[in-house]
């Protein structure tokens, strides 16, 4: 029989480097700074070995308490598919209404009594910035690479800073103009405050400014 224990964020940032953004401890800390209740759960078997982790975000909307697991749980090791449904049910018993948006590791979404599919799976584009400038340039499509070469020839100055204010204001204005919603500016500010080294402000400018 599966058992589960609740941990107090025993997975450090470095240990969770391969986790989806929504399951990373820093994401949880940023949401907590925005007022959400965040819990990290370790899912263990009868032998005590942890085979999965889930970061659960809970918000109160008036009298309604709603919890969500974004792109999780994150499962460890082989042979866990049969325990996913039981794990989600056990988590839901401790949270109340629970929305789980599984990542790529859960396919198909577990189904059964108490589990209702609300939407079809979504897709995320993830860009690895690890290869460095030469590797990133080689991975560009021809059109984008040509535009980069042109920008370099036009002496566009690229700079880095820690001031995100101008970018957040520009994004908010664009969202209003185009009618879409995104994470609020305060989340970006909280992400920066949640730890060092996780955010860089980059800007490109010519003689006319940004």
C-alpha positions in Angstrom: 0.0 0.0 0.0 1.3 3.4 -0.9 2.2 5.9 1.8 2.9 9.6 1.5 4.7 12.0 3.8 4.8 15.8 3.6 8.2 17.3 3.6 9.3 20.9 4.3 11.0 21.5 0.9 13.8 19.1 1.3 14.7 19.3 -2.4 17.2 22.1 -3.0 17.3 24.3 -6.1 20.3 22.3 -7.5 18.7 18.9 -6.9 15.5 20.1 -8.7 17.3 21.6 -11.7 15.6 19.2 -14.1 12.1 19.7 -12.7 9.5 21.7 -14.7 9.4 25.4 -13.7 6.1 25.0 -11.9 7.6 22.2 -9.8 10.8 24.0 -8.9 11.3 25.2 -5.3 12.0 28.7 -6.5 8.7 28.9 -8.3 7.0 27.9 -5.1 8.9 30.6 -3.1 7.9 33.2 -5.7 4.2 32.3 -5.4 4.5 32.3 -1.6 5.8 35.9 -1.8 2.7 36.6 -3.9 0.4 35.3 -1.2 -0.2 31.7 -2.2 0.1 28.7 0.1 2.7 26.3 -1.2 3.5 22.8 0.0 6.0 20.3 -1.3 5.0 16.7 -0.9 7.3 13.6 -1.1 5.5 10.5 -2.2 7.0 7.4 -0.8 6.3 3.6 -1.1 6.0 1.0 1.7 9.8 0.8 1.8 10.1 4.5 2.5 11.8 5.3 -0.8 10.6 8.5 -2.4 9.3 7.8 -5.9 7.7 11.2 -6.6 7.4 14.8 -5.5 4.7 17.4 -6.0 4.6 21.1 -5.4 1.0 22.0 -4.5 -0.2 25.6 -4.7 -3.4 26.5 -2.8 -5.4 29.7 -3.2 -8.6 30.9 -1.5 -11.2 32.4 -3.7 -13.8 33.6 -1.2 -15.2 30.5 0.5 -13.6 28.2 -2.1 -10.2 26.6 -1.5 -8.6 25.3 -4.7 -5.3 23.5 -5.0 -3.2 22.9 -8.1 -0.2 20.8 -9.2 1.3 22.4 -12.2 3.2 20.0 -14.5 3.5 17.4 -11.8 3.9 15.3 -9.8 7.5 14.6 -10.8 8.1 10.9 -10.7 11.4 9.2 -10.0 12.5 5.8 -11.2 10.7 3.1 -13.2 7.5 1.3 -12.4 5.5 4.1 -11.0 2.7 4.3 -13.5 0.3 2.1 -11.5 0.7 4.3 -8.4 0.0 7.7 -10.0 -3.7 7.5 -9.6 -3.5 6.5 -6.0 -1.0 9.2 -5.3 -3.2 11.9 -6.8 -6.2 10.7 -4.9 -4.2 10.7 -1.6 -3.0 14.2 -2.2 -6.5 15.4 -3.0 -7.8 13.9 0.3 -5.5 16.3 2.1 -6.2 19.4 -0.1 -9.8 19.3 -1.1 -10.6 20.1 -4.8 -7.3 19.6 -6.7 -6.5 20.5 -10.3 -3.5 18.5 -11.6 -1.9 19.5 -14.9 0.6 16.7 -15.4 3.9 17.1 -17.2 5.3 14.8 -19.9 6.0 12.1 -17.4 2.2 11.4 -17.0 0.9 10.1 -20.3 -2.0 9.4 -20.5 -3.5 11.3 -17.5 -4.7 8.8 -14.9 -8.4 8.3 -14.9 -10.9 6.9 -12.5 -13.5 7.8 -9.8 -12.7 11.2 -8.5 -10.5 12.2 -11.4 -12.0 14.3 -14.1 -10.3 15.5 -17.2 -10.9 19.3 -17.5 -8.8 20.0 -20.6 -6.6 18.4 -23.2 -2.8 18.2 -22.6 -0.9 21.4 -23.4 2.5 21.7 -25.0 5.4 23.9 -23.7 8.3 25.2 -25.7 11.5 24.9 -23.6 14.7 26.6 -24.8 18.0 25.4 -23.3 20.3 28.3 -22.8 23.2 26.1 -21.7 25.1 25.6 -25.0 26.4 29.2 -24.9 26.4 31.8 -27.7 28.0 29.7 -30.4 25.6 26.7 -29.7 22.6 28.9 -29.6 23.6 30.6 -32.9 24.0 27.3 -34.6 20.5 26.2 -33.4 18.8 29.3 -34.9 16.7 28.9 -38.0 18.2 30.6 -41.1 15.8 33.6 -41.0 16.6 34.4 -37.3 20.3 33.8 -37.8 20.3 36.3 -40.7 18.5 38.9 -38.6 21.1 38.4 -35.8 23.9 39.0 -38.3 22.2 42.1 -39.6 21.7 43.4 -36.0 25.4 42.8 -35.3 26.4 44.7 -38.5 24.2 47.6 -37.4 26.2 47.9 -34.2 23.2 47.2 -31.9 24.4 47.4 -28.3 23.4 44.5 -26.0 23.5 45.1 -22.3 22.6 43.4 -19.1 21.2 45.0 -16.0 19.1 44.2 -12.9 16.3 46.8 -13.7 13.2 45.0 -14.9 10.9 47.9 -14.5 10.9 49.1 -18.1 10.3 45.6 -19.5 7.5 44.7 -17.1 5.7 48.0 -17.9 6.1 47.4 -21.6 4.8 43.8 -21.3 1.8 45.0 -19.3 1.0 47.6 -21.9 1.3 45.1 -24.7 -1.0 42.6 -22.8 -3.7 45.3 -22.5 -3.4 46.3 -26.1 -3.6 42.7 -27.5 -6.1 41.4 -25.0 -4.1 38.5 -23.4 -3.2 37.6 -19.8 0.1 36.5 -18.4 1.8 36.2 -15.1 1.6 39.6 -13.3 4.6 41.8 -12.9 4.7 41.1 -9.2 5.4 37.4 -9.9 8.6 38.4 -11.9 9.6 40.7 -9.0 9.0 37.8 -6.5 11.0 35.4 -8.8 14.0 37.8 -8.6 13.6 38.1 -4.8 13.3 34.3 -4.3 17.0 33.8 -5.0 20.1 34.9 -6.8 21.1 34.0 -10.3 17.7 33.1 -11.7 17.0 36.2 -13.7 18.9 38.5 -16.1 17.6 41.6 -17.7 18.8 41.9 -21.3 18.3 44.8 -23.6 19.2 45.6 -27.2 19.5 49.2 -28.4 20.7 51.3 -31.3 21.2 55.0 -31.5 17.5 55.6 -31.0 17.3 53.6 -27.7 15.4 50.4 -26.9 
